[in-house]
């Protein structure tokens, strides 16, 4: 068994920065070519692509709004046009409306669920024909502890994350006969730009730092290493699982 992914191509949504960047660089270190997806932050996406190429892999940065089906499909097509294949799909892009659940309207629901969960289904449906043709594929999705625990003003995001976990299980069972393996990863509190939107950011980080048994917060690099390992044949019998990467944070009773 090997963790060599040379010759493979990964499409990673929301991969210009944060956790997506961590996953992209971890896959690149194993030789995987990367389609770096961004929507607003072109410069950071291009910087990530440059970092990937510095590791000896190939990369291209592609703008796409993953809440729109046609743009997700175009993202997959960009991988085919540049690299001739897509072997790994990572559904990492996330957004959401932070409000009490009783204040969520149709627009907030559609925005959050479409970007976080529906985009994964659309992306996998577009990528799987190429994976089946190759006889090998991997799907990695990204959830959070908010799918199972209740946090203030996280309601619709938590619903979307729970949907991601259920979707991953169903994809896993349908796809594994074709040697396409789907799993979900659930990072703990990771300091990225995404936390800037949380009204209690400082308190959240301090609490996590004090209540993580491993003694430090998870980094994008930690998440990337686990995600990349799940793409290797060494992990081929891990199917449809949600893997916690949180330094033990979720184990403690509160």
C-alpha positions in Angstrom: 0.0 0.0 0.0 1.1 3.6 -0.7 0.0 7.1 -0.1 1.2 8.1 -3.6 -1.5 9.9 -5.5 0.6 10.9 -8.5 -1.5 11.1 -11.7 -4.7 11.7 -9.7 -6.8 14.9 -10.0 -8.8 16.5 -7.1 -11.5 19.1 -7.3 -11.8 20.8 -3.9 -14.6 23.4 -3.4 -13.7 26.4 -1.4 -10.0 25.6 -1.5 -8.2 28.9 -1.8 -7.8 29.3 1.9 -8.5 27.7 5.3 -9.3 24.1 5.6 -9.7 23.7 1.9 -6.2 25.0 1.3 -4.9 22.6 4.0 -6.5 19.6 2.1 -5.2 20.9 -1.2 -1.6 21.1 0.0 -1.8 17.7 1.7 -3.0 16.1 -1.5 -0.4 18.0 -3.5 2.4 16.6 -1.3 1.3 13.2 -2.4 1.5 14.2 -6.1 -2.1 14.9 -6.8 -3.1 17.7 -9.2 -5.6 20.2 -7.8 -8.4 22.3 -9.1 -8.6 25.1 -6.6 -12.1 26.6 -6.4 -12.8 30.1 -5.2 -15.7 32.6 -5.5 -14.6 35.9 -4.1 -10.9 35.6 -3.1 -9.0 35.2 -6.4 -5.6 36.3 -5.0 -5.6 33.7 -2.2 -6.7 31.0 -4.6 -3.9 31.8 -7.0 -1.4 31.8 -4.1 -2.7 28.4 -3.1 -2.2 27.2 -6.7 1.3 28.5 -6.7 2.1 26.7 -3.4 0.7 23.5 -4.9 3.0 23.9 -7.9 6.0 24.5 -5.6 5.3 21.1 -4.2 5.7 19.6 -7.7 2.0 19.0 -8.5 -0.1 20.9 -11.1 -2.9 23.3 -10.2 -5.4 25.6 -11.7 -7.6 28.1 -9.9 -11.3 28.2 -11.1 -14.0 30.7 -10.0 -17.4 29.0 -9.3 -20.4 29.8 -7.2 -21.1 26.3 -5.8 -24.6 27.3 -4.9 -25.4 27.2 -8.6 -25.6 23.8 -10.3 -24.3 24.9 -13.7 -21.2 26.4 -12.0 -20.5 23.2 -10.1 -20.7 21.2 -13.2 -18.4 23.7 -15.0 -15.9 23.2 -12.2 -15.8 19.5 -12.9 -15.5 20.2 -16.6 -12.5 22.5 -15.9 -10.8 19.5 -14.3 -11.5 17.4 -17.4 -10.3 20.1 -19.8 -7.1 20.7 -17.9 -6.1 17.3 -16.6 -8.3 14.8 -18.5 -9.9 13.3 -15.4 -11.3 13.9 -11.9 -10.5 11.2 -9.3 -11.2 13.0 -6.0 -14.0 15.3 -5.2 -13.8 17.3 -1.9 -16.9 19.1 -0.8 -15.5 21.7 1.5 -17.1 25.0 0.5 -19.3 26.4 3.3 -21.5 29.4 4.0 -24.6 30.1 6.0 -26.8 32.5 7.7 -26.1 32.9 11.4 -29.5 33.5 13.1 -31.8 31.8 15.6 -33.6 29.0 13.8 -37.0 30.7 14.3 -35.7 33.6 12.2 -34.6 31.6 9.2 -36.6 32.3 6.0 -36.7 30.6 2.6 -33.8 32.6 1.3 -31.5 31.8 4.2 -32.5 28.1 4.0 -31.9 27.8 0.3 -28.6 29.8 0.4 -27.1 27.7 3.2 -28.3 24.2 2.2 -27.5 24.8 -1.5 -23.9 25.9 -0.9 -23.1 23.5 1.9 -25.0 20.3 0.9 -26.6 20.4 -2.5 -23.3 21.4 -4.1 -21.8 18.2 -3.0 -24.5 16.1 -4.6 -24.3 18.0 -7.9 -20.5 17.8 -7.9 -20.4 14.1 -7.2 -23.0 13.4 -9.8 -20.9 15.3 -12.4 -17.6 13.6 -11.3 -18.7 10.0 -10.8 -18.9 9.0 -14.5 -15.2 9.8 -14.8 -14.4 8.0 -11.6 -16.3 4.9 -12.8 -14.5 5.0 -16.1 -11.2 4.9 -14.2 -12.4 2.3 -11.7 -11.2 4.4 -8.8 -12.6 7.5 -7.0 -12.8 9.2 -3.6 -15.3 11.6 -2.2 -14.5 13.6 1.0 -17.1 15.9 2.6 -16.7 18.3 5.5 -19.1 18.7 8.4 -18.9 20.1 11.9 -19.8 19.3 15.5 -22.8 21.6 14.9 -24.5 18.8 13.0 -25.1 17.0 16.3 -24.7 19.7 19.0 -26.7 22.9 19.3 -24.8 26.2 19.1 -26.3 29.7 19.3 -27.4 31.1 15.9 -26.0 28.0 14.1 -29.3 26.4 13.4 -29.6 26.3 9.6 -25.8 25.7 9.2 -26.1 22.8 11.6 -29.1 21.4 9.6 -27.0 21.6 6.4 -24.1 19.9 8.1 -26.3 17.0 9.2 -27.5 16.7 5.6 -23.9 16.4 4.5 -23.3 13.5 6.8 -26.5 11.7 5.7 -25.7 12.4 2.1 -22.2 11.0 2.5 -23.6 7.7 3.9 -25.9 7.2 1.0 -23.2 8.1 -1.5 -20.9 5.7 0.2 -23.2 2.7 -0.1 -24.2 3.4 -3.7 -20.6 4.1 -4.9 -18.4 1.6 -3.1 -19.2 -1.3 -5.5 -17.5 0.9 -8.1 -14.4 1.4 -6.0 -15.5 5.0 -5.3 -15.3 5.6 -1.5 -17.0 8.4 0.3 -16.2 9.6 3.8 -16.9 12.7 5.9 -14.5 14.6 8.2 -15.6 16.7 11.1 -12.9 19.2 12.2 -13.0 20.8 15.6 -12.5 24.6 16.1 -10.0 25.6 13.4 -8.9 29.2 13.3 -9.7 30.4 9.8 -11.4 33.4 8.3 -14.7 31.6 8.6 -14.7 32.2 12.4 -14.8 36.0 11.7 -18.5 35.8 11.1 -19.3 34.3 14.5 -20.5 36.9 17.0 -18.8 35.1 19.9 -15.6 34.2 18.1 -13.2 35.2 20.9 -15.1 33.3 23.5 -15.5 30.2 21.2 -11.8 30.0 20.6 -10.9 30.5 24.3 -13.4 27.8 25.3 -12.0 25.3 22.7 -8.4 26.0 23.8 -9.3 25.3 27.4 -11.4 22.1 26.6 -9.4 20.3 24.0 -7.6 17.3 25.6 -4.8 17.3 23.1 -3.7 20.7 24.4 -4.0 22.8 21.2 -6.5 23.6 18.5 -6.7 21.7 15.2 -5.0 23.3 12.2 -5.9 23.2 8.5 -2.8 21.1 8.1 -4.1 18.5 10.6 -7.4 18.3 8.7 -5.6 18.1 5.4 -3.4 15.1 6.4 -6.4 13.1 7.5 -8.4 13.9 4.3 -5.5 13.0 2.1 -4.9 9.7 4.0 -8.6 8.9 3.4 -8.0 9.2 -0.3 -5.3 6.5 -0.3 -5.8 2.8 -0.7 -4.6 2.3 2.9 -8.0 3.7 4.0 -10.1 1.8 1.4 -12.1 -0.1 4.0 -13.3 3.1 5.8 -16.6 3.7 4.1 -19.3 6.2 4.8 -17.9 7.3 8.1 -17.7 10.7 9.8 -14.2 11.1 11.2 -13.7 13.5 14.1 -10.5 15.6 13.9 -10.8 17.7 17.1 -8.1 16.7 19.5 -10.8 15.1 21.7 -12.9 18.3 22.1 -16.2 16.5 21.4 -15.5 13.7 23.9 -15.9 15.9 27.0 -19.3 16.1 28.8 -20.5 19.7 29.2 
